[in-house]
């Protein structure tokens, strides 16, 4: 199986003092008065794994393709005396001839636009601690041993109108400080995608996290 879509890359690209033409570029407006530094800082607050989860949900074929995508804070310097301004450029490339890179760019641009519209209320990522010494393989076994019926019933109790067909969960083990064996700790990253609001997604992530804490071994 080919490697799945590569990790999300955050690269700062400057116009080097020259005008930049839009052409066929996929771009997203930054909020007024943002600089490239503020644009980069915002990107670093985004849950990159959740964005990748959303991308794979929208484009399942990417599991078998070689595709990279980047979001680039870019300064546009118009010719003449006009003030420079900033946008995000979304760039998707394929090394195996995948033909939907433009659709992927547009999807990521729409996702980013939604996050920007809620820029003052970006929810934190949701993690669940595991006992010290648990590795990623052991964490996956723990996830497979969970009683998901209980978790889903709790979600249905709190959000009875939420459609199971449009609600998607992903829990993955994540190693923090993986290069330092003394600080290395594996946590469960909880992600939810729905057709509801971002706050509902976050609330469900918290419900799942609380249920995981009840079912997983104590730290």
MOTA-V296971 format. One record per backbone hydrogen bond with DSSP energy under -1.0 kcal/mol. CO is the residue of the C=O (numbers start at 0). NH is the residue of the N-H. Records with the same first field share a line. If there is no record, write none. Layout:
BEGIN
CO=NH  NH
END
This chain:
BEGIN
8=70
14=17
21=24
25=89
27=87
30=33
34=38
35=39
36=40
37=41
38=42
39=43
41=44
45=47
46=50
47=51
48=52
49=53
50=54
51=55
52=56
53=57
54=58
58=61
59=62
60=63
61=64
65=94
66=5
67=92
68=8
69=90
71=88
72=12
73=86
75=84
84=75
85=29
86=73
87=27
88=71
90=69
92=67
99=103
100=104
101=105
102=106
103=107
104=108
105=109
106=110
107=111
108=112
109=113
110=114
111=115
112=116
115=118
117=120
125=189
127=187
130=133
134=138
135=139
136=140
137=141
138=142
139=143
142=145
145=147
146=150
147=151
148=152
149=153
150=154
151=155
152=156
153=157
154=158
158=161
162=165
163=166
167=192
169=190
171=188
173=186
175=184
176=179
179=183
184=175
186=173
187=127
188=171
190=169
192=167
196=200
197=201
198=202
199=203
200=204
201=205
202=206
203=207
204=208
205=209
206=210
207=211
208=212
209=213
210=214
211=215
END
